[in-house]
Amino acid sequence: MTLNAIPDDRQLALAPLDEKVDHVRGSPAGSLIIEYGDYECPYSRQAFHAIELVGQKLGGNVRFAFRHFPLAGIHPHALAAAAAAEAAARQGRFWDMHELLFHRQQALEDSDLLGYAARLGLDLAAFDRDRAGVAVAERIRRDVDGGRASGQVLGTPTLFIDGVVHRGGYDPPALLAALAP
C-alpha cells in the first residue's frame, strides 16, 4: 500500500454509494467492494487484477465501485490519468479507460492518454476539453474529499467491503476470504 497520510483518532463514515455519481459495475445482489485507487500506484494495479479475478471466480456475483484517490505528490501522472478516466466517463467509456490505464500503467504521459482516447473511439476534442474542465476536477475532488473524510483512506489502494474498511491483503485468496459469508 502506498501511504499518503497519517491516521488521526477520528472514525468517520464512508460516503454511501451513489448510483448516479459513482462508477459501479457488477451484480447489485453481490457484496460491494469500493476501492479508492490511483492509476499510477503499483499496488492499486495489483488490487485491480485481484478484483478482476475475484469477479470471475464468483461468476460476477460481486459489485465493484472505483473512487479516485490520486497521490499526485508521489505519482506525477495520477491526477492526469484520473482526469482521463473521468473524461472518458462523460462519453460512457469509464470502465474501458479504467482498464486501459491499469494495463498500461507505465505509459501515462499526455500523448498516451490521448492515444487511449483515440483507441476507444472517443471524441478527442470533447475528451481534451472535459479532462481539463471544472466538472472533471470536481468529480475527482469529490472522491478524494470523501476518502479523507472517512478517516480510513490513508493511501492506495484502500478497499471497503460492504462498507467496512478491509485492512487485509488484496490478493485473490484474501479478498475471497473477506467476501465469504
VENGIPE-V527854 format. One record per pair of residues at least 4 apart in sequence whose ideal C-beta (glycine too) atoms are under 6 Angstrom apart, sorted by the first residue. I is the first residue (numbers start at 1). GAP is how many residues later the second one is. Records with the same first field share a line. If there is no record, write none. Layout:
BEGIN
I->GAP / GAP
END
This chain:
BEGIN
1->42 / 154
2->39 / 41 / 69 / 153 / 154
3->151 / 152
4->67 / 151
5->149
7->147
10->141
11->140
12->137 / 138 / 139
14->136 / 146 / 149
15->131
17->5 / 48
18->4
22->43
23->43 / 71
24->41
25->39
26->4 / 36 / 37 / 38
27->33 / 34 / 36
30->31 / 32 / 33
31->31 / 131 / 148
32->31 / 130
33->31 / 126 / 128
34->31 / 126
35->31 / 122 / 124
36->31 / 33 / 111 / 117 / 122
37->7 / 119 / 120
38->6 / 31 / 32 / 33 / 37 / 40 / 118
39->39 / 42 / 62
40->35 / 37 / 38
41->115
43->114
44->112 / 113
45->57 / 60
47->110 / 123
48->54
50->120 / 121 / 122 / 125
51->13
53->119
54->118 / 121 / 122
55->5 / 7
58->4
67->76
68->14 / 72 / 75
69->75 / 78 / 84 / 87
70->8 / 9 / 12
71->4 / 7
72->6 / 7
77->4 / 31
81->20 / 27
82->58
83->48 / 53
84->29 / 47
85->9 / 12 / 13
86->50 / 53
87->40 / 43 / 44 / 49
88->5 / 6 / 9
89->5
90->40
91->31
93->4 / 27
94->4
96->24
99->4
100->4 / 16
107->5
108->4
117->5 / 7 / 10
122->5
126->4
130->6
131->5
141->4
147->6
152->13
153->5
159->7 / 11
160->5
161->5 / 17
166->12
168->6
169->5
172->4
END
